[in-house]
Amino acid sequence: MTVIVQNPDDCQTTVVMYPRGAFGRIFAPGSKATHTKVKEYYQAVNSEPLTAVITNNHLAPTPFESARNYVARIQSDEHFQAINHQLADRSFMAERLERAEQRARASEKERERLEEIVRELELKTQQLRDLALEDVAWELGLHHEEGKWKGHGHIINIDGPKFYDFAPEQQKGSGGAIDLVMHVNNCNVRQAVVWLHERFGEAGAIGAAIAKSRQVTAEIIQLEPRDKFRLPVEDKSKWIEVYNYLTQKRGIPENFVEVLRKRGLVYADAQQNAVFVMRNLSEEPQALGAFLRGTRGENNTFKGYEKGTKRREGWFYFRLGGQPTSPVEKVVLLKSPIDAVSFAMLEYQRLGDVPPNRTLYMAVDNPKSLPVEQLQNIPNVQVAFDSDDAGNAAARATKELLPQSKRLKCKADDWNQQLLDYGQQLRQQQQQQQQQEQDDELSL
């Protein structure tokens, strides 16, 4: 803080610099000031204007006064303390005013935002409601008499969203504003919507159209037959090619490929695709989809789902370890069926046996198809998606859905490549061991 002190007798001006906050220590926040000190403080603050205190002769330096004595004297002077307190109060009030103005501006923006949300919700709510059939009947020129709406050869009874025409030549009913307009005006849906728009505006017409679509949708859901998912037809003559692809090109042990086939989890179709069956997680699993992997040719990259697959309800999975009736204690989530099999085989080769606890290996290519309800109570969930950006993003999304999950990353591009690399290492070790044994025999 800078205080300018002027001596009116000799026209000398003295500038004294003090550390920031030095004058706020007497009555700083939290200090234990007595009632007498507080009273003296307010007397000093209100004794005279700030400008008068600054020009007071008592604050001028005396002849031959040292700077140290001058500073000590001026700090103890009651007029100087008045300056200190007034400046501190003004600064404090200015800060409080600025903070209050900032809060007010923020509150105004929040209020405007909330009002806009309320207006949008009110509009959406209005659009979701059908028009009152009594209002529509009145606009149609019908008159209400003896509990019925009559006119133009109609005798219509309205009961909520439903209506029925008792006129001898009519004798039929339906529901909703659009149907009522179509019935009385003998017009189609498009003409009924235009008629409603002219009389009830865009919001009214949209509400009636939404109600009509909901009615039609409900009828379709209730009456339309559902097609049951059908697995691709198996072609046993193509199995040997699929078998060679899985064992030779993908490095999956032959005995495990046969196990999967016997369980009905993989087979060949007429296009020589490896068909991985996707089932639900019920006690008696049902096939609800199939993942296809092309195997024909050297560089076949085809992969996809059979038509009709329910990706949110079925998954390719298998269990290993523990007892068949034991509950699952660990789940490993992987991107594809081949990755799921490869990871399980890597664990088998590392352990030399199946896992000690019941383990579920499941292919989930997107967090949207994750069976959260079935997995949320399993304590050990391992997320072993690919280590690329897409795999990392899927792992983060899975972590939000299953907080107990742990991320696993493979050293290779994917788990199948890691299985192939591991198999190559084993073969090299076996060759080296055989070579060593031959060398030992020759040395004998």
Secondary structure per residue as TSV (DSSP state, phi and psi in degrees):
chain	resnum	aa	ss	phi	psi
A	1	M	-	360.0	141.7
A	2	T	E	-111.8	128.6
A	3	V	E	-118.3	124.7
A	4	I	E	-97.6	122.8
A	5	V	E	-119.0	124.9
A	6	Q	E	-118.5	134.0
A	7	N	E	-94.5	113.9
A	8	P	T	-69.0	-20.4
A	9	D	T	-74.2	-46.4
A	10	D	T	-110.4	8.0
A	11	C	T	58.0	27.1
A	12	Q	E	-92.7	140.7
A	13	T	E	-117.2	132.2
A	14	T	E	-117.3	129.8
A	15	V	E	-105.2	120.3
A	16	V	E	-114.4	125.8
A	17	M	E	-100.1	132.5
A	18	Y	-	-128.7	147.8
A	19	P	-	-59.0	143.5
A	20	R	T	-58.9	131.9
A	21	G	T	88.2	-3.2
A	22	A	G	-65.9	-29.3
A	23	F	G	-90.2	-0.8
A	24	G	G	-102.8	11.1
A	25	R	S	-84.5	-23.9
A	26	I	T	-64.7	-46.1
A	27	F	T	-121.3	45.4
A	28	A	-	-65.3	154.5
A	29	P	T	-55.2	130.6
A	30	G	T	94.4	-10.2
A	31	S	-	-73.4	153.7
A	32	K	-	-99.3	74.3
A	33	A	-	-80.1	139.9
A	34	T	-	-78.8	168.0
A	35	H	H	-62.6	-37.7
A	36	T	H	-64.4	-43.1
A	37	K	H	-63.0	-42.2
A	38	V	H	-62.8	-42.2
A	39	K	H	-62.5	-45.2
A	40	E	H	-61.8	-37.6
A	41	Y	H	-60.0	-49.8
A	42	Y	H	-68.7	-33.6
A	43	Q	H	-62.0	-40.5
A	44	A	H	-68.8	-40.5
A	45	V	H	-66.3	-38.8
A	46	N	H	-95.2	3.8
A	47	S	S	-68.3	-41.3
A	48	E	S	-159.5	160.5
A	49	P	-	-62.7	157.5
A	50	L	H	-60.9	-41.3
A	51	T	H	-65.1	-35.0
A	52	A	H	-68.9	-37.4
A	53	V	H	-64.9	-39.1
A	54	I	H	-63.0	-37.0
A	55	T	T	-91.4	8.1
A	56	N	-	-66.8	136.4
A	57	N	G	-65.4	-24.7
A	58	H	G	-62.0	-21.5
A	59	L	G	-89.6	-4.3
A	60	A	S	-77.7	147.4
A	61	P	-	-71.5	148.2
A	62	T	-	-90.7	157.7
A	63	P	T	-57.2	137.3
A	64	F	T	62.9	17.3
A	65	E	-	-81.0	129.4
A	66	S	-	-70.9	158.7
A	67	A	H	-63.4	-39.2
A	68	R	H	-61.1	-46.5
A	69	N	H	-66.4	-36.9
A	70	Y	H	-63.4	-43.6
A	71	V	H	-63.2	-43.1
A	72	A	H	-63.5	-40.5
A	73	R	H	-69.4	-41.7
A	74	I	H	-70.2	-30.7
A	75	Q	H	-69.0	-30.5
A	76	S	H	-89.1	-7.8
A	77	D	-	-72.2	134.5
A	78	E	H	-65.8	-30.2
A	79	H	H	-69.5	-38.9
A	80	F	H	-66.1	-36.6
A	81	Q	H	-65.0	-31.9
A	82	A	H	-64.2	-42.4
A	83	I	H	-58.9	-45.6
A	84	N	H	-56.8	-49.3
A	85	H	H	-68.6	-38.6
A	86	Q	H	-65.3	-43.3
A	87	L	H	-64.3	-42.0
A	88	A	H	-62.3	-43.4
A	89	D	H	-64.6	-42.9
A	90	R	H	-65.0	-42.9
A	91	S	H	-63.5	-43.2
A	92	F	H	-62.8	-44.2
A	93	M	H	-68.0	-35.1
A	94	A	H	-65.2	-41.1
A	95	E	H	-64.5	-43.8
A	96	R	H	-62.8	-39.5
A	97	L	H	-65.2	-41.3
A	98	E	H	-63.9	-43.6
A	99	R	H	-63.9	-38.8
A	100	A	H	-65.0	-40.7
A	101	E	H	-65.0	-39.6
A	102	Q	H	-62.7	-44.1
A	103	R	H	-63.6	-38.1
A	104	A	H	-65.4	-42.6
A	105	R	H	-64.6	-41.4
A	106	A	H	-64.7	-40.5
A	107	S	H	-65.2	-37.3
A	108	E	H	-66.1	-42.8
A	109	K	H	-63.2	-41.4
A	110	E	H	-65.6	-39.7
A	111	R	H	-62.5	-44.1
A	112	E	H	-62.8	-40.0
A	113	R	H	-64.0	-44.8
A	114	L	H	-66.2	-37.2
A	115	E	H	-63.7	-38.4
A	116	E	H	-65.6	-39.8
A	117	I	H	-63.4	-42.2
A	118	V	H	-63.2	-42.1
A	119	R	H	-63.0	-41.6
A	120	E	H	-64.8	-41.7
A	121	L	H	-65.4	-39.7
A	122	E	H	-62.8	-40.7
A	123	L	H	-65.6	-43.0
A	124	K	H	-65.3	-40.6
A	125	T	H	-62.8	-41.2
A	126	Q	H	-63.8	-39.5
A	127	Q	H	-69.9	-25.6
A	128	L	H	-81.0	-10.8
A	129	R	S	-96.5	138.0
A	130	D	-	-77.5	161.8
A	131	L	-	-73.1	148.7
A	132	A	-	-67.0	128.4
A	133	L	H	-66.0	-27.5
A	134	E	H	-63.4	-40.5
A	135	D	H	-67.2	-37.8
A	136	V	H	-67.6	-42.6
A	137	A	H	-61.6	-39.0
A	138	W	H	-64.3	-44.4
A	139	E	H	-65.0	-27.5
A	140	L	T	-75.5	-5.4
A	141	G	T	91.6	9.0
A	142	L	-	-82.0	152.8
A	143	H	E	-117.8	146.3
A	144	H	E	-88.4	122.6
A	145	E	E	-150.1	126.0
A	146	E	T	54.7	40.0
A	147	G	T	78.4	5.0
A	148	K	E	-125.7	156.0
A	149	W	E	-102.0	116.1
A	150	K	E	-118.9	154.4
A	151	G	E	139.8	153.8
A	152	H	T	56.4	31.3
A	153	G	T	79.6	19.4
A	154	H	E	-120.3	145.8
A	155	I	E	-130.3	93.1
A	156	I	E	-107.9	129.0
A	157	N	E	-100.7	130.4
A	158	I	E	-110.8	126.4
A	159	D	E	-130.1	89.3
A	160	G	T	66.7	-123.9
A	161	P	T	-85.6	-1.3
A	162	K	E	-106.3	155.0
A	163	F	E	-143.6	156.3
A	164	Y	E	-143.5	134.5
A	165	D	E	-100.0	114.6
A	166	F	-	-89.8	1.8
A	167	A	S	-59.2	139.8
A	168	P	T	-54.3	-36.4
A	169	E	T	-87.1	-1.0
A	170	Q	T	-107.6	-76.7
A	171	Q	-	54.1	53.8
A	172	K	E	-156.9	163.1
A	173	G	E	-145.2	173.7
A	174	S	E	-165.2	-153.5
A	175	G	E	-153.3	150.3
A	176	G	S	95.3	155.5
A	177	A	H	-65.5	-42.2
A	178	I	H	-63.2	-44.0
A	179	D	H	-63.4	-36.3
A	180	L	H	-66.4	-42.4
A	181	V	H	-65.2	-43.1
A	182	M	H	-60.8	-39.2
A	183	H	H	-68.8	-47.4
A	184	V	H	-76.2	-42.2
A	185	N	H	-87.6	-4.7
A	186	N	T	52.5	55.8
A	187	C	-	-130.9	177.2
A	188	N	-	-93.2	-177.9
A	189	V	H	-64.0	-46.4
A	190	R	H	-60.5	-42.8
A	191	Q	H	-67.1	-35.0
A	192	A	H	-66.5	-39.7
A	193	V	H	-64.5	-43.2
A	194	V	H	-61.7	-42.6
A	195	W	H	-60.3	-44.9
A	196	L	H	-65.7	-37.6
A	197	H	H	-63.4	-39.2
A	198	E	H	-65.0	-29.0
A	199	R	H	-106.0	-25.5
A	200	F	H	-122.3	2.4
A	201	G	H	80.6	178.1
A	202	E	H	-65.1	-43.2
A	203	A	H	-61.3	-41.2
A	204	G	H	-65.6	-42.2
A	205	A	H	-65.4	-41.1
A	206	I	H	-64.9	-42.0
A	207	G	H	-60.5	-42.0
A	208	A	H	-66.2	-39.5
A	209	A	H	-66.3	-40.7
A	210	I	H	-63.2	-43.6
A	211	A	H	-61.7	-39.2
A	212	K	H	-65.1	-43.7
A	213	S	H	-65.8	-36.8
A	214	R	H	-64.6	-39.0
A	215	Q	H	-64.1	-45.8
A	216	V	H	-65.1	-41.0
A	217	T	H	-61.6	-43.3
A	218	A	H	-62.0	-39.5
A	219	E	H	-66.3	-40.6
A	220	I	H	-63.7	-45.4
A	221	I	H	-59.5	-38.2
A	222	Q	H	-78.3	-34.9
A	223	L	H	-106.0	-29.1
A	224	E	S	-72.5	129.2
A	225	P	-	-69.2	150.5
A	226	R	-	-104.2	135.5
A	227	D	-	-81.3	129.4
A	228	K	-	-80.6	139.7
A	229	F	-	-63.8	137.3
A	230	R	-	-121.0	126.7
A	231	L	-	-67.6	151.4
A	232	P	-	-57.3	145.4
A	233	V	-	-67.9	133.3
A	234	E	B	-74.9	140.3
A	235	D	-	-123.1	98.5
A	236	K	G	-65.3	-24.2
A	237	S	G	-69.0	-18.6
A	238	K	G	-95.8	0.1
A	239	W	H	-65.7	-37.2
A	240	I	H	-61.8	-38.1
A	241	E	H	-67.6	-42.3
A	242	V	H	-65.1	-40.9
A	243	Y	H	-60.3	-45.8
A	244	N	H	-64.2	-38.1
A	245	Y	I	-61.2	-47.2
A	246	L	I	-69.2	-39.2
A	247	T	I	-84.3	-41.3
A	248	Q	I	-89.5	-50.1
A	249	K	I	-79.8	-32.3
A	250	R	S	-100.0	-9.7
A	251	G	-	71.2	20.9
A	252	I	-	-83.0	132.3
A	253	P	-	-54.6	139.7
A	254	E	H	-59.6	-42.7
A	255	N	H	-64.4	-33.4
A	256	F	H	-75.8	-33.9
A	257	V	H	-60.2	-41.2
A	258	E	H	-66.1	-37.4
A	259	V	H	-60.9	-45.7
A	260	L	H	-62.5	-38.7
A	261	R	H	-67.5	-43.4
A	262	K	H	-63.4	-32.0
A	263	R	T	-78.2	-4.8
A	264	G	T	76.5	22.5
A	265	L	S	-94.7	-17.3
A	266	V	E	-148.8	142.4
A	267	Y	E	-160.8	-177.2
A	268	A	E	-110.4	142.4
A	269	D	B	-105.3	-175.3
A	270	A	T	-66.8	-21.1
A	271	Q	T	-92.6	11.1
A	272	Q	-	63.1	32.1
A	273	N	E	-87.6	145.3
A	274	A	E	-79.9	119.1
A	275	V	E	-100.3	114.2
A	276	F	E	-100.6	116.5
A	277	V	E	-77.7	132.3
A	278	M	E	-105.5	125.7
A	279	R	E	-125.1	161.4
A	280	N	-	-80.1	177.0
A	281	L	S	-101.7	23.2
A	282	S	S	-75.4	170.6
A	283	E	S	-62.4	-32.8
A	284	E	S	-116.6	86.2
A	285	P	-	-59.4	141.7
A	286	Q	-	-118.2	143.7
A	287	A	E	-73.7	120.0
A	288	L	E	-119.6	6.0
A	289	G	E	178.0	175.8
A	290	A	E	-153.2	137.1
A	291	F	E	-101.9	128.6
A	292	L	E	-107.7	136.5
A	293	R	E	-128.8	119.2
A	294	G	E	-67.5	141.0
A	295	T	-	-127.0	-5.8
A	296	R	S	-78.9	131.8
A	297	G	S	87.8	175.5
A	298	E	S	-78.6	-42.5
A	299	N	S	-122.1	52.3
A	300	N	-	-77.5	119.5
A	301	T	-	-108.4	7.3
A	302	F	-	-66.3	134.8
A	303	K	E	-158.7	146.9
A	304	G	E	173.5	-174.4
A	305	Y	E	-109.1	144.0
A	306	E	-	-64.3	144.1
A	307	K	T	-57.9	138.5
A	308	G	T	90.6	-1.8
A	309	T	-	-64.1	133.6
A	310	K	-	-97.5	94.3
A	311	R	T	-71.5	-20.7
A	312	R	T	-89.4	-6.2
A	313	E	T	-122.5	-13.3
A	314	G	-	-133.4	147.9
A	315	W	B	-144.1	151.4
A	316	F	-	-83.4	123.4
A	317	Y	E	-155.7	163.2
A	318	F	E	-155.7	160.1
A	319	R	E	-117.5	144.7
A	320	L	E	-138.0	157.0
A	321	G	S	82.2	167.4
A	322	G	S	60.4	-155.2
A	323	Q	-	-101.1	147.3
A	324	P	T	-54.8	-30.8
A	325	T	T	-93.4	-2.7
A	326	S	S	-72.3	146.2
A	327	P	-	-69.5	150.9
A	328	V	-	-68.1	129.3
A	329	E	-	-108.2	-18.6
A	330	K	E	-140.6	141.0
A	331	V	E	-126.3	134.5
A	332	V	E	-117.7	120.8
A	333	L	E	-100.4	128.5
A	334	L	E	-133.4	165.8
A	335	K	S	-74.1	-37.7
A	336	S	S	-139.3	163.1
A	337	P	H	-58.0	-41.9
A	338	I	H	-66.0	-37.2
A	339	D	H	-64.7	-39.0
A	340	A	H	-62.3	-45.1
A	341	V	H	-65.7	-42.5
A	342	S	H	-62.8	-43.9
A	343	F	H	-62.3	-43.7
A	344	A	H	-62.2	-39.3
A	345	M	H	-70.7	-33.5
A	346	L	H	-63.5	-42.7
A	347	E	H	-64.7	-40.7
A	348	Y	H	-62.1	-44.1
A	349	Q	H	-69.3	-33.9
A	350	R	H	-70.1	-42.1
A	351	L	H	-83.1	-24.2
A	352	G	T	77.5	10.1
A	353	D	S	-167.9	177.1
A	354	V	S	-72.3	161.7
A	355	P	-	-59.0	147.6
A	356	P	S	-67.0	-29.1
A	357	N	S	-109.8	154.6
A	358	R	-	-61.1	121.9
A	359	T	E	-125.5	135.4
A	360	L	E	-107.5	123.4
A	361	Y	E	-105.6	123.1
A	362	M	E	-134.6	137.2
A	363	A	E	-92.6	118.8
A	364	V	-	-134.1	105.4
A	365	D	S	-86.1	-5.9
A	366	N	S	-155.5	136.0
A	367	P	G	-57.5	-22.1
A	368	K	G	-63.7	-25.6
A	369	S	G	-98.5	12.1
A	370	L	-	-71.8	127.2
A	371	P	-	-79.3	74.7
A	372	V	H	-59.8	-44.1
A	373	E	H	-60.6	-38.2
A	374	Q	H	-78.9	-21.7
A	375	L	H	-105.8	-11.5
A	376	Q	T	-66.6	-21.4
A	377	N	T	-101.3	4.7
A	378	I	-	-88.0	120.2
A	379	P	S	-68.0	-32.1
A	380	N	E	-112.3	99.7
A	381	V	E	-119.8	120.5
A	382	Q	E	-109.3	127.8
A	383	V	E	-101.7	108.1
A	384	A	-	-116.5	46.8
A	385	F	-	-72.3	171.5
A	386	D	-	-58.4	158.0
A	387	S	S	-90.1	11.7
A	388	D	S	-83.8	-176.6
A	389	D	H	-62.0	-42.0
A	390	A	H	-64.1	-41.6
A	391	G	H	-65.5	-38.9
A	392	N	H	-67.3	-40.0
A	393	A	H	-64.9	-41.3
A	394	A	H	-64.6	-36.4
A	395	A	H	-66.6	-39.4
A	396	R	H	-65.5	-41.4
A	397	A	H	-64.7	-37.6
A	398	T	H	-66.6	-37.2
A	399	K	H	-61.3	-36.7
A	400	E	H	-68.2	-35.9
A	401	L	H	-80.4	-34.8
A	402	L	-	-127.5	87.3
A	403	P	T	-59.8	-23.1
A	404	Q	T	-80.4	-4.4
A	405	S	E	-72.6	151.6
A	406	K	E	-122.5	141.2
A	407	R	E	-86.1	134.2
A	408	L	-	-121.4	138.2
A	409	K	-	-124.2	137.7
A	410	C	-	-89.3	158.0
A	411	K	S	-78.7	-30.4
A	412	A	S	-92.9	-171.7
A	413	D	S	-64.4	-37.1
A	414	D	S	-152.9	177.8
A	415	W	H	-71.6	-28.9
A	416	N	H	-67.7	-40.4
A	417	Q	H	-64.6	-36.0
A	418	Q	H	-67.2	-36.4
A	419	L	H	-64.5	-42.8
A	420	L	H	-63.1	-41.9
A	421	D	H	-64.2	-40.7
A	422	Y	H	-65.3	-40.6
A	423	G	H	-63.6	-38.4
A	424	Q	H	-63.9	-39.9
A	425	Q	H	-63.7	-41.4
A	426	L	H	-63.6	-42.2
A	427	R	H	-64.8	-38.8
A	428	Q	H	-65.1	-40.9
A	429	Q	H	-63.7	-40.8
A	430	Q	H	-64.7	-40.9
A	431	Q	H	-63.9	-41.7
A	432	Q	H	-64.6	-39.3
A	433	Q	H	-66.6	-41.3
A	434	Q	H	-65.0	-40.2
A	435	Q	H	-63.6	-39.4
A	436	Q	H	-65.2	-40.3
A	437	E	H	-65.1	-40.1
A	438	Q	H	-64.6	-40.4
A	439	D	H	-63.4	-38.9
A	440	D	H	-65.2	-38.7
A	441	E	H	-67.0	-40.6
A	442	L	H	-65.8	-34.9
A	443	S	H	-69.0	-22.7
A	444	L	-	-74.7	360.0
